[in-house]
Amino acid sequence: MRTKTLLIAAAALAVGIVTSTAQTYSQNVVGYVTMTFPGANKMSLICSPLQGLVNGVATNGATEILTSLQTGDFIYVWHADTNGTGYYVYEFHKGFLAGGYPSDYYDVGLGNIPGDEYNEYADATFAPEPQLGPGVAYFVQTANKQTNTFTGTVVLSNTNSPVPIKANNIINMLGSVVPVGGDIVTDADLCFSNILSTGDFVMIWNGTGYYVYEYHKGFLAQGYPSDWYDVGLGNIPGDEYNEYADATFAPAPQMTVGQAWVYQSPNTNHWSQNVILQ
């Protein structure tokens, strides 16, 4: 009998990187994940690790799942429904909806968030509350250090609606729908090895910029230090220059619970996950 260990008990996000501890759960999991946003207007690239649950009602609304947000904080959501060219930018203003305004969120980008509404009295464009379901990648930017606790149910599968991967090296911002972490290639529950191919790029946010990895399948088996090049500034922790290949190799990216990443590929694909608990 196989019991899956889900890393949802206590995950901490510091400067965009998640660390976590594990507990063992059974089917129909309800749990929590705690993340800490560093403040000082630093940005954290995350995904919602759980299907939100408030008073027994399922929700993906930002206000309901990001309960630590304070007025003036920002959420950046990549244009998932376009060719990946920018962000929808939301500024949170607590209590505005209750005060009669259209929403608690300003559209502070180009006024292009679907469903937004200009309000003459506030002289501002309001946007609908962002919907941040499991696996949706987004940046959170806060002025003050905050600890946010996500509560809800674990999503174990997205086989009915796998994540579409755009080709031609268009930016894809991704996160696991299942609250698991591990090696991006070898972890069976991330299931990411099913779509990786040589020449693909994975970018991991480090708090101020990205660690940039380029994948080369089979290099490790051929005696090279890794299947991954460090194609950024050579600053990925643990990287190693190889004179024979004239390249800097990096350890495989290690994903943590609630962490999101950037992915570029020349190929169109669909990313499916399916974890079976017994």
N, C-alpha and C positions, 0 to 999 in steps of 0.2 A: 504494500500500500504506500502510495506516494503522498506525502504531505508537503505542500508548497510553503516555503517561508517567504512571506510578503514583508517588504521593508516599509511598513507604514506606521510603526509605533512611535518613533521619535526622530524625525528628520529635521536637520537644522541647516538653513541656507545662510551662508555668510559670504558677502561679496559675490553673489551669484553662483556659489558652489555649494552643493548639498552634501552633508554627511548624515549618516543614519545608523540606527541600531535596529535589530530585527526581532520580531516575535513570530510565533507560529499560529496561524489561524485556520479555520475550517471554511467550508463553502458558505456563500451569502455573507461575506465579510462586511462589517461596519467598523470603521476605525477613525483614526485621526492622524494628521501629519502636522507637525509644528515647524514653521520656517521663520527665520529671523532676517529681516531686511536691514542692511547696515546703516541706512540714513545718509546724511551729508550729501543728498542728491545723487548718491551712487545708484547704479542700475543693476538689477538682478534679473537674469533671464531664466524664467521658470515655466512650468506647466502645472495646471491644477491636477493634483495626484488622485483626487477622489471625485465621484459624483456628489455634488453638494446635497446636504440634507438639513433642512431647517424646520423644526417642529413637525417632523415626519413627512415633509413635502420636499420632493426633489427640486433642485434649483442649480443653475449654472451662472446666475447673476453675480456680477463682481461685488456688489454691495453685500450680498449674503454670504459669499465665500471668503472675501477679503475684509474681514470684520475689523482688522487693525488700521485700515486706511484712515488718514486724516485729511482735512481740507487742504488742498494745494498739492496733494500727491498725484502722480501721473501713472497711467497705464498706456503702453504702446503695443498695439496688435498689428502684426504684419498683414498685408493685403492677401489673405488666403484665396480670395475669389478673383484675383487678377493675375497678371504675369509677375507678381512679386517685385514691386517697384517702390514701396514705401510703407509707412505705418498709418493706421488710424490712431490719433493721439487724444486721449481722454484726460481731463483734469477733474478730480473729484472735489465736490463741495457738499459736505455732509448736511442733510436736512433741507436742501433746496426743494426736493420733490414734495416733501411734507409741507413746505411753505408756499406751495402753489405754483412753483416753476415746473417746466416740462420734465425735468430730470435732475439728478444729482451730478450730472457730468456735462462739462463743457466740451465741445469739439474745438480744440485749439490748434488743429492742423490746418488743412486747406478747406475746411467746411464740407468735406466730402464723405463723412460717415453716413452710411445709409440710414434714412429715417431721421436725420437731424432737423432741428427746428430753430429758427431765429426768434428771439424774444425781445421785443422793442424795449420793454420796461427794464430788463436787465442789461440791454445792449450786448447780448451774448448769444452765441449759437449753442444750443443744447443738443446733446446726443443721447440716444437710447442707452440704457445700462448695458455695458458690454457683457456678452455671454461667453464664459470661459470654462467650457467643459473639459473633461479629462483629455489630456493630450494636446490641447490648444496651447501653443507657445506664446508667451508675451513677456515684455519687460515691465517691471514695477520700479518706480523711482520715488523715493520718499525723502522728505527733509529730515525726519527724525528716525532713529533706530526703533524698529518695531518687531514684535513677535506676533505672527499670525498663525492661528490653528485652523487648519482645514478639517472639517468633519463631514462624514458621509459614507457612501458605500463604494466598495471596490469594483471597478470595471475589469472584467477578466478577458473580454474578447471584443474585437471590432471587426470580425470577419464579415459581418453584414454590411459594413460601411468602412472598408479599409481606407487608409490615408492615401490620397493621390500624390504621387511624386512628379513634379514638373521636370521636363527634360531641358536640354540645351543650356545646362548650367545655370538655370534660373534659381534664385534663392528659395529654398524650402526651409521654413522654421518648424521644427518638430519637437514633440515630446511623447513619451510613452503613455498610452492610455491605461496601462497596468502599473500600479505603484511598485515597480521593481527597479533595481539598479544592478550594474555589473559591466563586464567587458562588452563593448559594443558589437564585437564579432562573435564571441563564444557564448554569451548569455542566451540560453534557449528561450527565455521568456520575453526578452527584448525583440527577438526574431528579426533583428536588423541585418544579419548576415545574408538573409534571403534576397536582399535587394542590392547589397554592396557589390561594386565591380571596380576593377582597376581604373584609376584616374578620377574616382569620386573624391570629393572633399567633405570633411567634417570640421566644423568650427565650434570651439568651446569658449564661451564667454568667461573671462577671468576677473571681471570686475572693472577693468579699464579698457579692454580690447579682447581680441580673440587669439586663442591658440589654433593654428591652422594645420590640419592633418591632410595628407593625400594618401589614399589607399592603393597598395600594390599587392594584390593577392599572390601568396606563395613565396614572397621574398624571405620570410622567416624560415620556411622549410628549406630554402636554398642556402642557408647559412648567414643571411644578413641579420642585423640586430632586431629587425621588426618588419612588419608588413606596412608600416606607416612612415612617410617622410614628414619631417617638420619643415614646412614650406613658408613659415612666417619669418620671424626674426631669430629663429634658433633658440627660443627661450622656453620651450615646453619642458617642464621638469622631467629629468631623467633622460633627455635626448642624448644622442651619441653620433658623432661624425664618423663616417666610414670612408676611408681614403680610396678603397677599391671602387666603390660605387660613386664616389665624389658626391655624397649626399649625407644629410643629417637625418638620422632615423629617430623616431619618437616612440615611446611605449604606446600601446593601443589605448584609445580613449576609454576612460572608465566613467560610466554614467551613474548618477545617484538619483535617489527618489525625488521627483519633482523638478529635476533639472531638464532644461530644454537645450536644443542645439541647432545650428545651421547646417544644412546639407545641400550640396550641389552635385548634380550628376548629368552626364550627357544623355541619359536614358530615361524614358518614361517608365513608371512603375507604380505599384500599389503596395503599401506596407500594412500587413496584417499581423495581429497578435491574438493568441488564443492560449490561455493558461487553464489547465484542467486540474482542479483540486479533488483529491480523493481521501 
